[in-house]
Structure formats: structure tokens, C-alpha cells
């Protein structure tokens, strides 16, 4: 008997795909085996240079590996020749030439990805009266003469004070060396930008020769997976352009607690995480100003929101205290800071405002979502949920508002799912399963046609069928339940293998085959359990808040965030991800956090509103609530073990509860080895 060859674990980011491979396997081969698309046009000969990758170094607690560049084989002759002719950025290797010699986390640069993640954080319409912290005033300054020895800056301040009516005005110190040149360049007519916010004394922060009528502000939602940025005209409040990108911190950990663990185990690399997210934001600034023909110096104000861990990392704060009880924030209130201190290249006088965090795991993004959806002004009991790797929950109305978070993990974004991936061309985002034949049909990102459309076969090679993203996973599990493939307990019924080739045995459990051409995409028992765990954590958090209010009926549900915007609300309720409610009153509100950030950017009053609401909101720590486990166990069932979902049943016919047939087993993580027939 031949010995099993030694293997190494390889995790590709930002896709999150992972697998084990024999030592000596070229990285490009490993990527292709996992459906990680890395561009290569030379057939792996080390000529084109399109397949560049880098290794993220350090200890990764979640993966239980230590990743280092030494775990790649030595530079080959072909790679050395490429480097000598074209150069290779420091830390990069050609994946077609680099052989796997040990465990590693591999970062696929954006330019090397053929299937880039789709950043689904569009700018929603927002109506708010413009009243930004920046005001432009054009003045004519008296010229100096021998009889009036006042300095140029003093005469400038006098003119701006008279024109603006603001007392106590001062010049930003960095402007002092520029005042005389700007005044003379404008022939004594100049435009001053005045910054005033939250009781701070007004000050002139920028100066231009002549008349200037337009300056911009930046509103950024820094998510753990994606970053969305919007450029707004501060004079009229209009959003003029938007852009998004993947959060490059994914290479240090795909979920928030993985990044905290990474910093704990590799404290010297904290600056790397900080620099990565700031560089990504700065790159978005370059794109945004280029879109409108502006310059970086035209950007005078910026507002940022993010969950507590992203909030801390962006500010350069070590987030390790957020990794365990009592989940202490370094700062929870709103932060005012010069934008230059965040490593951003804007106007030298630009300011930044970071919204307050609600609690240790309910961040500035939840505060911004609350500001934009405004449950604090509503009569109807409203649930606002931002579903991400850590779900943030706000429940209440104008009388009382509560907030909490639930650790859903990255399953909803495709991680922890055997065929899961983040939203990118080729990912299945919609799926339907025939309850009679058990045959699926699906739709992938990048194509309009469903898989049963004759044109799909002709076009699918344009993007491939590479995995299932979050919205597709929700629909797949819910459809499997509606079709009777899985029971209310989430077990795949192995008896159906006799009825359909889609149900196959995988070890001691069964799986459902969604697609088998090219890369086989199957939904396993472990995948279903991961979704159950995630949705149960979210539902339990919601139920705890409802308990505090006396369990009144929830009248409105608003799903926020990129994931919440693209899941079908009906399937979310069938799965038991959200509580029972009239489906007509359940809706997605898009990137509510980004909308709230834009509102705070263009109107100072909205900043004071969110600060007040955050002070008044009641924070509930789910980890300390004795009934969390009870609600969690009940929510593991589909849709729920005890809650009847009356309104859902009026709209959808749900299967009658039944047990799985003998032979349908759970995996080791499920807690049971075999489920037998009752009676």
C-alpha cells in the first residue's frame, strides 16, 4: 500500500475558497481546482505575469495554520526570467510557477482576478436639506498699505467674518504659509471654506484664488467584506458618484473575530491591517474625484461608518478588547479628526467625522442605518437588521428602541459553505427546485438567463458556474425544505436518493447536487447546519429584544446591508432568518448605513440626531441573556420549533413536520449520529 502524500492547507482570499493539496502542487492548479479564477493566458509558462499572487504571513487561529512565504517553493528559472525582464512587485509570486510546500493564506490581487467580487452597495436616494459642516464664502480683501499695518491673514479674517456673520473665526494653522500667495493669485478676491460643527469654533480650513462654488464631501461605509464610498456636492447635498471595492483586510481573516485573533497572535502586524483599509479608501477617493473631473483638494469633509472592529482598525486602534467580554470600546462617541490623520489624501484642511458606536458589537454602521430608516420616529414596531458576519439588530419605535448584535459568522457570505463564494460573476444567486422531480434551475451573477433557458448554455462560459453566494444559499436551503428534501430539523432525507440522482451519499450523510458540469456544486449536510447555526443566532438575538418589549407583533421589517438587499424576503422568512410578519411590510432598504453616512455628511443636524438616538437607545448584550440558548435551539428548526409563523403560512404553503428516513445522519458537528424512524 502506497503512503498518502503529505498535504498542505491553502486558503484563497478574497474568495474564501480552501482545500488541501499534495506538496509540490502549483498554486495556479490549486486555484483552478477550487474554482478560484486567477487570470493566466500563457498556459502556465511564466510568461504573461497575469497570475500574480502573494502570501499573507502570520498565525491564523481560525484556520489553525501558520502562513509564511517560505511555504512556497523556490523561484523557478521561468519566474526568474520574468522578474529580470518585467519586474515583480515585492512579495508577489507567479502562481503558475510557485509550488505549495506548506500551509498558507494566499491573497489574489484584484488585477489578477477574472471573477471579481460584486460590491453591492449602491447609493439609495436620500432627501435631506443641505446644511453641511463646510460653507464657502467669496470675499474681496483690502490690499495692504503703509498706513494700515494689519497682516494679510488678519484682513482676510475680517472680510470673511463680515461676509459670514460668524464670530470667533480663526485660520487653520496649515493655511498661514499659503495666505499671501493665494490672495495675490486671486488679485485680492478669494473663496474661503469655513468648517463649523458640534460647538467647535468656526475656522477657515481652505482658501482658493477667485470664486469657487463647488466642494465635495466623502461618505464611506467600511464593511468587513466590502467598502462603499460616495462623493457628494456639499452645496446641494446631491450624491454625484459612488464606487466600491472589496475590503483588503479579508486576507487577514474573512470574518471580524478572525481579524481580532490575527491581531492578538500577530500584534506587530496591526499597522498592516490599518494601512490596508486606509489604502483601499484612498484608492476609492482617486476614482471618485476622477469620475467628476475634480481633484482631491476639492474634498473638504468626510464621514465614516463601520462596525466596531472596522471602526477601531480604521482609526488605528487595537481591537483586541472587542474580542471578549466586556467587549470594551476604546471610544464610543462621535469622533472629529483631521482627515490627514487617517492617511487620506484630501484637501489639507479636510475634516473627518466618525459616527458614534452603539455598543461593543453594534457599531457606527448600525447607528447610521438607524438614522436612515428612522424607527425612532415611527408608530409601528419596526425591526431593522443589517445582516453581515455580525448581524446588528435594532427593534422598537418612537416610544422605545433597543439594539443588539448576533454572531452569525460568514456563512451568509459564502464562507464555511463547501460550494460557497462571495458575490461575483458565475455565482448562483437564485435557485428554484421542482418539488416533484427535485430538479433545480438557477440564475448566476453576470447572466440574465436562468439555467433552463436554451440561451444559458450558450452564454454560461462567459462567467462559468463557480459557486453559490449568500442569496443563493438562503434560497437553496429554503427550496430544499419546501421540496421535502430536508426536514424541519434540517436533515437531508437520504431515502430520496432512490427517487432522484440529485440526492447523493457523502460519507455518513447525504448531499444535494446543484450542478455537476465542470466544478461540482453540492449542498452538504454540513452546509445546511452552518446556515441553521447562523440563522438561529440572528433569530435568537431578535427574539431577545422582542422579549424585552413584551413580545408585541412586529409590524415592519427592514433588511439593510449588501446581503439584506439581495436576499428574497419570502425565502428569508421561510428559512426562519427573520420573524413572522406580513410580507407586504418586509422590505430591503439597501445600504442603509451608507445612506445614513451621506445624511450626516450633508446635514449637521443629522449628526446631532444620531448622537442623541445612540445615547438613548437601550443596549442588550445577547451573550449575557439567560434565554439566548433557548431561543437559539428553537430557531435551529425551519422555520422555527415553537413560533407558528401564522402570517407566513397565509402566504406560503409550508410542508408538514416529518422525520427523516432511517439512514439520514448528521455529521459530527450536528450532535447526533443517526436519526431513526419514530414509532
Beta strands, then each sheet from edge to edge (+ up, - down):
strand 1: 7-13
strand 2: 18-22
strand 3: 52-56
strand 4: 58-60
strand 5: 65-67
strand 6: 92-94
strand 7: 104-107
strand 8: 134-140
strand 9: 170-171
strand 10: 189-195
strand 11: 203-209
strand 12: 216-222
strand 13: 226-233
strand 14: 239-246
strand 15: 299-306
strand 16: 335-338
strand 17: 351-354
strand 18: 382-386
strand 19: 391-396
strand 20: 401-406
strand 21: 427-433
strand 22: 440-444
strand 23: 467-468
strand 24: 503-506
strand 25: 509-515
strand 26: 521-524
strand 27: 556-560
strand 28: 586-588
strand 29: 618-619
sheet 1: 2+ 1- 7- 3+ 6-
sheet 2: 4+ 5-
sheet 3: 8+ 10- 11+ 9+
sheet 4: 14+ 13- 12+ 15+ 17+ 16-
sheet 5: 28+ 27+ 18+ 19- 20+ 29+
sheet 6: 22+ 21- 23-
sheet 7: 24+ 25- 26+
end
